[in-house]
Amino acid sequence: MTEGKEAVKEVKEFLAKSKPALIVNRVPQKTLDFFYLLAKEDCSDDYGMALKHLCDFYKGAVGFGFERTEMKVDLLSEQVAELQSESQVQPQEKQNVIRTVDGKEKVIKDE
């Protein structure tokens, strides 16, 4: 009887030291099949590494939601629009301007 109690004690100690398992419910079958395939092909059937891979991708590519991606797209769109407007600007005729000591500008017309 004491051997059984010792074995139970050893199992409890082992379980206390080990990290808890992750249990996920209510996952659509197509999503679950994709996750299993991802784990099999990219992570050697290691579900923990597959989950880490997905989390790293989410943090790196998507950020928090789609805000990071949308922000970068907006920034790039603004830069493209600015470059397009710069290429459409016509060069103005060169004017000879002289600045006087008191800060006034005088335009000298070519004759």
C-alpha positions in Angstrom: 0.0 0.0 0.0 2.8 2.4 0.7 4.4 1.7 -2.7 1.1 2.9 -4.3 1.1 6.1 -2.3 4.8 6.8 -3.2 4.0 6.2 -6.9 1.1 8.6 -6.7 3.3 11.1 -4.9 6.0 10.8 -7.6 3.4 11.3 -10.4 2.0 14.4 -8.7 5.5 15.9 -8.3 6.3 15.1 -12.0 3.0 16.8 -13.1 3.7 19.8 -10.9 7.1 20.3 -12.5 5.9 19.8 -16.1 4.2 22.6 -18.0 0.5 22.2 -18.7 -0.7 21.0 -22.1 -2.8 23.2 -24.3 -6.3 22.0 -25.1 -8.3 23.9 -27.7 -11.9 23.2 -28.4 -14.4 24.4 -31.1 -11.9 24.6 -34.0 -13.4 24.3 -37.5 -12.4 21.1 -39.1 -10.7 22.8 -42.1 -8.6 25.0 -39.8 -7.7 22.0 -37.7 -6.7 20.0 -40.8 -4.6 23.0 -42.0 -2.9 23.2 -38.6 -2.1 19.4 -38.6 -0.7 19.7 -42.1 1.4 22.7 -41.2 2.7 20.9 -38.1 3.5 17.8 -40.2 5.3 19.5 -43.1 7.0 22.4 -41.4 7.5 21.4 -37.8 8.0 17.5 -37.9 4.6 16.9 -36.2 5.5 19.2 -33.3 2.3 21.1 -32.5 4.0 23.4 -30.1 6.5 24.6 -32.7 3.7 25.0 -35.3 1.8 27.2 -32.9 5.0 29.2 -32.2 5.5 29.5 -36.0 2.0 30.9 -36.4 2.4 33.3 -33.5 5.7 34.6 -34.8 4.3 35.1 -38.3 1.3 36.9 -36.8 3.5 39.3 -34.8 6.0 39.9 -37.6 3.8 40.2 -40.6 0.5 41.3 -39.3 1.2 42.9 -36.0 -1.7 43.6 -33.8 -4.6 42.9 -36.1 -4.2 44.5 -39.5 -3.3 48.0 -38.3 0.4 47.6 -38.9 -0.1 46.3 -42.4 -2.6 49.0 -43.2 -0.3 51.7 -41.8 2.6 50.5 -44.0 0.3 50.4 -47.1 -0.9 53.9 -46.3 2.7 55.2 -45.9 3.8 53.6 -49.2 0.7 55.0 -51.0 1.6 58.5 -49.7 5.2 58.1 -50.9 4.1 57.0 -54.3 1.7 59.9 -54.6 4.4 62.3 -53.6 6.8 60.9 -56.1 4.2 61.0 -58.9 3.4 64.7 -58.1 7.1 65.6 -58.1 7.5 64.1 -61.5 4.6 66.1 -62.9 5.8 69.4 -61.6 6.9 71.6 -64.5 10.1 73.6 -64.0 9.4 77.2 -63.5 11.2 79.9 -65.5 14.3 81.0 -63.9 14.1 84.5 -62.5 17.0 86.6 -61.4 16.3 87.7 -57.9 18.6 90.0 -55.9 18.2 90.2 -52.1 19.1 93.6 -50.6 20.7 94.2 -47.3 17.3 95.1 -45.7 15.9 91.7 -46.8 13.8 92.9 -49.7 13.9 91.0 -53.0 14.1 92.6 -56.4 13.4 90.8 -59.6 15.6 91.6 -62.5 14.0 91.1 -65.8 16.0 89.9 -68.8 15.8 92.2 -71.8 
